[in-house]
Amino acid sequence: MTDFIPFNRPVVVGKELQYMAEAIAGEKLSGDGPFTKKCSTLLEQELGVPKVLLTTSCTHALEMMPILLDFQPGDEVIIPAFTFVSTVNAFVLRGAKPVFADIRPDTLNLDESSLEALITHRTKTIIPVHYAGVGCEMDTVLEIAARRGVRVVEDNAHGLFGKYKSRYLGTFGVLAAQSFHESKNFSCGEGGALLINDPALAERAEIIREKGTNRSRFFRGQVDKYTWVDVGSSYLPSDILAAFLYAQLENRAKIQFHRQKVWETYYGGLKDWAARHEVQLPYIPAYCEQAYHMFYMLLPSLDLREDFIAYLRDLGIHSVFHYLPLHLSAMGVQFGGKPGDCPVTERVSDQLVRLPFHNALTENDQQRVIEAVLEFDF
Ligand SMILES: *Cc1c(COP(=O)(O)O)cnc(C)c1O
């Protein structure tokens, strides 16, 4: 029996254990300690973002958005139907009405040509999700949003260090959310960050993240006591997790180099097979530098996709599919979702499969995956 090849493996890439030991020895285990500051400063400087706040998850960074944007019940948010549940849940929690947009058939990103028709007088926000770390058509999205008086925030869970027209993903919206879940390029198990591109939102974001108190200003000596000043929750991760994350971020060049190589090896090894079998491989527009988050393929049908996943499983290779169309989910139909509303999402959701892709995938294991795929004939 050959070894099982997992879809994901969260691994140590540098000084994670040393930094966690340092955090523990420093006896500062709660949030906003030295390693949290190192992570946020690194991200601010690297991305050119005025303010970055580490959060307990991307979901929590997303949850802070509608609070910061003063969402009222009934306000509408335009969201791609093909994304993770957290993108929509964060807004629905504040009483927002989700309006689902379909995706482009080439990049699987928000279809910007559908936006105008979805905007109403209640639309407050559009949330592009940079699927697989490939940028959405941000020029068009920003132009429409500015003209119609709607704000843009980004779900950049897949896209850290990816670029659209030479500008980092996560720097286009007034706010952007990052994920450091173990399935993402950079991880601390569970974690995230809120990127704040509009400095006017920074002070309130700190308050919301600190239980609705002005504790951050107190620690900086800007006020002489701290108290309850706004709504809020506890969205700051322990400094032990930030220590783990800092080691990963420090190794960003190494991690991204490895992931680029994995991606290119899949693409080069599979493109002829894919063309012969009408399997769609990822498309990266020339002006996008992708973040190498995943390698997906679209098989011609749901049946073939299911056969393919079972075939790989029998060979000890774990592949996965995602997302189920949000507008057809149990919650989505309560907001009026019907079959046919987002035809590209519905088709892609049936066809998509993701191959093993992680920071410790070896050349040998990857060759085994590629050879297995090449022998899947249909
Ligand atoms: C992973 C992911 C999230 C949620 O991230 P968490 O850090 O697990 O909360 C949100 N949106 C997208 C697109 C994701 O892939």
PDBQT file of the ligand as one rigid body, heavy atoms in Angstrom, charges set to zero:
ROOT
HETATM    1  C1  LIG A 401     -11.502  30.152   4.269  1.00  0.00    +0.000 C 
HETATM    2  C2  LIG A 401     -12.474  31.197   3.780  1.00  0.00    +0.000 A 
HETATM    3  C3  LIG A 401     -13.199  32.016   4.645  1.00  0.00    +0.000 A 
HETATM    4  C4  LIG A 401     -13.236  31.806   6.138  1.00  0.00    +0.000 C 
HETATM    5  O1  LIG A 401     -12.012  31.827   6.733  1.00  0.00    +0.000 OA
HETATM    6  P1  LIG A 401     -11.878  31.478   8.302  1.00  0.00    +0.000 P 
HETATM    7  O2  LIG A 401     -10.539  32.066   8.636  1.00  0.00    +0.000 OA
HETATM    8  O3  LIG A 401     -11.912  29.984   8.404  1.00  0.00    +0.000 OA
HETATM    9  O4  LIG A 401     -12.983  32.133   9.023  1.00  0.00    +0.000 OA
HETATM   10  C5  LIG A 401     -13.972  33.037   4.122  1.00  0.00    +0.000 A 
HETATM   11  N1  LIG A 401     -14.064  33.223   2.800  1.00  0.00    +0.000 NA
HETATM   12  C6  LIG A 401     -13.416  32.438   1.927  1.00  0.00    +0.000 A 
HETATM   13  C7  LIG A 401     -13.538  32.715   0.462  1.00  0.00    +0.000 C 
HETATM   14  C8  LIG A 401     -12.622  31.385   2.390  1.00  0.00    +0.000 A 
HETATM   15  O5  LIG A 401     -11.997  30.576   1.518  1.00  0.00    +0.000 OA
ENDROOT
TORSDOF 0
